[in-house]
Amino acid sequence: MDRAETYRTYIQQLLAERAERSRQSPSQVEAQTVFDTERDHYQLVYVGWKRNGLRDYGCLLHLDIKDDKIWIQYDGTEGGIANKLVELGVPKHDIVLGFHPLEVRPHTEFAVS
């Protein structure tokens, strides 16, 4: 399996696990995974109604694969999906924290672009 295919598998696995944990809660908010494997865009979104009657919709995670690197476009988790990817064996130089401005990225442990 090539690197991009391995990264697709890891991303889909992590997003599916996170969605499954959400499904086990009694909430009326549904976690949905969105996998565009042709263009390598992956999201975990929440959609539904809160107990107080307010609408809940939003993206919790958005990742892309570009040039054989994982770009984290948005990460609304506490622990950070980058750390989960590293635990799976993805080298930090293959992970771009795309939610940081370009001038900030050199000061992280991860790839600049």
Residue, then its C-alpha position, 0 to 999 in steps of 0.5 A: m500500500d502506498r503512503a497516500e493510501t495508508y494515510r487515507t486509511y488512517i484518516q477514515q479510521l480516526l474519523a469513524e472512531r470519533a463518530e462512533r463515540s458520538r453515536q453512543s451518547p444520548s444526544q440528538v446531534e448526529a456525527q457524520t463522516v464525509f469522505d471524498t476519496e477521489r479528491d482526498h477531502y475528509q470531514l467529521v461534521y455534527v448536525g442535529w438539535k441540542r436539548n435546549g432546542l437550538r440547531d447544532y451544525g458544524c465541522l469538528l475535523h477537516l483533513d486533506i491529503k495533498d502531495d502525499k502529506i496530511w493537511i489538517q485544515y480544521d481541528g476542533t478536538e481537545g487532544g488534536i488529531a495530529n497527535k493521533l496520526v503520529e501515534l499511528g506512525v505518521p511522521k511529523h514531517d508529513i503532517v501540515l497544520g494548515f489551520h496555522p498561518l504560514e509564518v507560524r508553521p515553522h515554529t511547530e513540530f510539524a511540516v510547513s507545507 
